[in-house]
Amino acid sequence: MTKLDKIVLTILAIEHLGFGIYGLYAPNSIAGLVGYELGSEFAYSEMRANYGMFTALGCMALLSIFIHSMAILKVLGESFKP
C-alpha cells in the first residue's frame, strides 16, 4: 500500500466517521444541515440508519489502513491499468 493510499483512506475515515457519529448522536442537527425536518419516529430511524452506514464505512476505511487485505483501492487501481 502506497503512501497516497493511506492518505486517501485516512481522509475518507475521518470524513465518514465524523459525519456518521454526528448523525447518530444528533440526528436533528444533521437533518438541519441538509434541510430535512424529522417529524416522526420513522424519520429518526431512517436518519440513524443512513449515518450508521457512514460510521461503518469510516471504520472499514480506518481498518483497511492497518489490514491491507481490506483495501479496495489497490483492486480498483489495478483494474484500470492497460
C-alpha positions as CSV (number, residue, x, y, z in Angstrom):
1,M,0.0,0.0,0.0
2,T,1.4,3.3,-1.0
3,K,1.5,6.5,1.0
4,L,-1.1,8.0,-1.3
5,D,-3.5,5.1,-0.5
6,K,-3.0,5.7,3.2
7,I,-3.7,9.4,2.9
8,V,-6.9,8.9,0.9
9,L,-8.1,6.2,3.3
10,T,-7.3,8.5,6.3
11,I,-9.3,11.3,4.7
12,L,-12.2,9.0,4.0
13,A,-12.1,7.6,7.5
14,I,-12.1,11.0,9.2
15,E,-15.0,12.3,7.0
16,H,-17.2,9.2,7.3
17,L,-16.6,8.7,11.0
18,G,-17.1,12.3,11.8
19,F,-20.4,12.7,9.9
20,G,-21.5,9.2,10.9
21,I,-21.1,9.7,14.6
22,Y,-22.5,13.2,14.5
23,G,-25.6,11.8,12.7
24,L,-26.1,9.1,15.2
25,Y,-25.6,11.4,18.2
26,A,-27.7,14.4,17.0
27,P,-30.0,13.4,14.1
28,N,-31.9,16.7,14.3
29,S,-28.8,18.8,13.8
30,I,-27.5,16.7,10.9
31,A,-31.0,16.9,9.3
32,G,-30.9,20.6,9.6
33,L,-27.6,20.7,7.8
34,V,-29.2,19.1,4.7
35,G,-32.6,20.8,5.0
36,Y,-34.7,18.0,6.4
37,E,-37.2,18.1,9.2
38,L,-37.6,14.9,11.3
39,G,-41.3,14.7,12.0
40,S,-41.8,11.0,13.1
41,E,-40.0,8.2,14.8
42,F,-39.6,6.5,11.3
43,A,-37.7,9.6,10.1
44,Y,-35.3,9.3,13.1
45,S,-34.8,5.7,12.4
46,E,-34.1,6.3,8.7
47,M,-31.6,9.1,9.6
48,R,-29.8,6.9,12.1
49,A,-29.7,4.0,9.6
50,N,-28.0,6.2,7.0
51,Y,-25.5,7.7,9.3
52,G,-24.9,4.3,10.9
53,M,-23.8,3.1,7.4
54,F,-21.4,6.2,7.2
55,T,-19.9,5.1,10.5
56,A,-19.4,1.6,9.3
57,L,-17.7,2.9,6.1
58,G,-15.4,5.1,8.1
59,C,-14.5,2.1,10.4
60,M,-13.8,0.0,7.3
61,A,-11.6,2.7,5.8
62,L,-9.7,3.1,9.1
63,L,-9.2,-0.6,9.5
64,S,-8.0,-1.0,5.9
65,I,-5.1,1.2,6.6
66,F,-3.8,-1.4,9.0
67,I,-5.3,-4.6,7.5
68,H,-4.1,-4.4,3.9
69,S,-6.3,-7.2,2.6
70,M,-9.4,-4.9,3.2
71,A,-8.1,-2.1,1.0
72,I,-10.2,-2.0,-2.2
73,L,-8.2,0.9,-3.7
74,K,-5.5,-1.4,-4.9
75,V,-8.0,-3.6,-6.6
76,L,-9.7,-0.7,-8.3
77,G,-6.4,0.8,-9.3
78,E,-5.1,-2.4,-10.9
79,S,-8.4,-2.9,-12.9
80,F,-7.8,0.4,-14.8
81,K,-4.3,-0.5,-16.0
82,P,-4.0,-1.0,-19.7
